[in-house]
């Protein structure tokens, strides 16, 4: 085997270990309709965004709205006022935002690991690639 093949093999094992520890993609179970609207013109769909910044801005927006409405209810003497946004509670939105943030982080980590794995496999010597191919064939034949 070439000089670096053993190091590549060790790194590939480490990547496999990290993939296993990453686990499966978080299960999607939304509490809201996934369409977050700041107003009638500015909105996003939780299913299509890949930037957690949207989630941070949306939760900040909701926290601000909830705070001002709670203060307004207090000043007006309105008891038992419950904040909601577009028919869903602050808690529902926050849980959905957290779930989407987890999914984004999981996907980014998965892509990074796959890219490193591909790069390492491409770096192996021809001898190592041939050895791996022969091992795969042997295991398929049950030898």
Order of alpha helices (4+ residues) and beta strands (2+ residues): alpha-beta-beta-alpha-beta-beta-alpha-alpha
